[in-house]
Amino acid sequence: QVQLVESGGGLVQAGGSLRLSCTASGSILSVNAMRWYRQPPGKLRELVAGITRGDSTNYADSVKGRFTISRDNAKNTVYLQMNSLKSEDTAVYYCNALISVPPDWYRYLEFWGQGTPVTVSS
């Protein structure tokens, strides 16, 4: 079994910062790409940022210059540093990862965390 557990969400004023963390645990052989998604109230889930095992990153246009994704491969953990938060960043943030599990090193399965809510007050 593999679990992704997020933490770090909460309530923050506009212009403030939060740092989200997500750690993968369980029977893991390798963690490939890791991503953060978010789902604002009443809207569809959207990709916020992604990072490869080699630290290549990509961002949604709406968060470029404000959010930074990073990872610690030794800890199977991905982070999302969110600065200059706006009310439109209010959403439930989900961690997503491609992980290989025993016995197949080269078959990557997709896993999701349970989500952590972020509320930005204006």
Residue pairs with C-beta under 8 A, 6 or more apart in sequence:
1 26
1 27
2 24
2 25
2 26
2 27
2 28
2 99
2 101
2 109
2 111
3 24
3 25
3 26
3 111
4 22
4 23
4 24
4 95
4 96
4 97
4 111
4 112
4 113
4 114
5 22
5 23
5 25
5 113
5 114
6 20
6 21
6 22
6 93
6 94
6 95
6 113
6 114
6 115
6 116
7 20
7 21
7 22
7 116
8 18
8 19
8 20
8 21
8 116
9 18
9 20
9 93
9 116
9 117
9 118
10 18
10 117
10 118
10 119
11 119
11 121
12 18
12 85
12 118
12 119
12 120
12 121
13 120
13 121
14 85
14 86
14 87
14 120
14 121
14 122
15 84
15 85
16 85
16 120
17 81
17 82
17 83
17 84
17 85
18 82
18 85
18 118
19 79
19 80
19 81
19 82
20 36
20 79
20 80
20 82
20 93
20 95
20 116
20 118
21 77
21 78
21 79
22 34
22 36
22 77
22 78
22 79
22 95
22 97
22 113
23 75
23 76
23 77
24 31
24 76
24 77
24 97
24 99
24 111
25 76
26 101
27 101
27 102
28 76
28 99
28 100
28 101
29 99
29 100
29 101
29 102
29 104
29 105
30 53
30 99
30 100
30 105
30 108
31 53
31 73
31 76
31 97
31 98
31 99
32 52
32 53
32 97
32 98
32 99
32 100
32 108
33 50
33 51
33 52
33 53
33 97
33 98
34 50
34 51
34 69
34 71
34 78
34 95
34 96
34 97
34 98
35 47
35 48
35 49
35 50
35 51
35 95
35 96
35 97
36 47
36 48
36 49
36 50
36 69
36 78
36 80
36 93
36 94
36 95
36 96
37 45
37 46
37 47
37 48
37 93
37 94
37 96
38 45
38 46
38 48
38 89
38 91
38 92
38 93
38 94
38 118
39 45
39 46
39 91
39 92
39 94
39 115
40 88
40 90
40 91
41 90
41 91
43 91
45 94
46 60
47 60
48 59
48 60
48 63
48 67
48 80
48 93
49 57
49 58
49 59
49 60
49 63
49 67
49 69
49 80
50 57
50 58
50 69
51 57
51 69
51 70
51 71
51 78
53 71
53 73
55 70
55 71
57 69
59 67
59 69
62 88
63 82
63 89
66 82
66 83
66 84
66 85
67 80
67 81
67 82
67 83
68 80
68 81
68 83
69 78
69 79
69 80
69 81
70 78
70 79
70 81
71 77
71 78
71 79
72 79
78 95
78 97
80 93
82 89
82 118
85 118
85 120
86 120
87 120
87 121
87 122
88 120
89 118
89 120
90 118
90 119
90 120
91 117
91 118
92 115
92 116
92 117
92 118
93 115
93 116
93 117
93 118
94 112
94 113
94 114
94 115
95 112
95 113
96 110
96 111
96 112
96 113
97 110
97 111
98 108
98 109
98 110
98 111
99 108
99 109
99 111
100 106
100 107
100 108
100 109
101 109
